Amino acid sequence: PAAAATATPGPGPAPQPAGVTAASGIPCDARPPLNRALALSVQVMLDGFDGEWGFAFIDIECGVTIAVNPDYVQYPASAGKIVSAVAALRAVQAGAIAFEEVDQAIREMMHFSYDFDADYLESFVTAGEIDRVLADSGASELSAMNGGWTHAMLTAADLARVWAAILDGTLLEPEYAEYVLELARTDVIEVEFQTFPDATFTMP
């Protein structure tokens, strides 16, 4: 990768004044060199990788997006399913469907990434409503859902913007945002997929 990391305004709370200590304990004006060091570390780790890639994270406390290869667009595979889940929950908020109709599918999609659950969620919403989730997250014109997760093309930064917009309440009401975030915080790995660590593993 040859592209340098870029820092751009991101969604979420307004940037804090320089010198103000955020919840992490690191003032916003002290973070730029740390952000650049992280981006450089990612570049170094992937140096020589035979393929294209993009990387991004959003510092929502200071309102900055850090991206490496920011214009690289790719099919996000299952990572794009979160947009479908948000679209379904927005339909719940609007009173178009009952939460109980999508709860189990969202849980299984978040925990097991089942394709049929994501497809089921999309059956409750229109292609335009799915696309609108991406637009409302502040995504760039480089990315598009194209009506559903199986046709999505996203930059790393725009996928990060979706999660930031969940965190800051842009996309979902608080109870549904917390519901999604709680599912994201927990993992449920079926036994046949548990490969590391296991009972026989010891540190060398």
Phi, psi and omega in degrees: 000130183252340185290137178281154177294145178238149176243122182227157176301139180239173179287172177109194181303152178299144179305142178283153177301148179306136177091346179285131181277124179274182184302331180288344182091357179252117180301150181301323182285351177264356187273330184310313179294329177291319178297316179296322180295321178295314180299318179296321179298320178297316179299317181296317180298326184262005179299128181091356177297132183273081181165177178256152182201163173223155181220142177203149165216156182242124173273094186286340177291324184252000175069041182231138174254128177253126183221143172245134187053056189296340182264002180284124182246136178212165172291122185276359182054223187295340179298334180283351182294338180300329179295319178295320179296318179295319179300318179295319179292328176292328174293324175297312180302324182281354180082011182283330178219163178273145179304322183298337180288336185240351185304305183297319181295320178295316179300313182290324177296317181291322184271327185239352178061034181292130180296320184293333176290318178296319178296321179297316179299321181291342179290345181267351186228164178269164176300323179295323179291325176292314179299325183294329177301314180296315180298317182289344178278353181088021181295155180283172178285352178290331186259152177204140174278336180053036174092350180178166187295331183287346181243007185292148172223116188227152166273160177299320181295322181288326174295320176297324179296326177299313180294321178297322181288335171290314182298319186269003176085010179291321188265327186226152173293157188308317184294325180280327175297315180295324177301312179295316182293324178294319176297323180290334182281341185249146176241144176230105183250118179296148188307318184292347180254001180277109184243341184198137347279164175234181187296339183268355185280134172228146179294136179293000000 
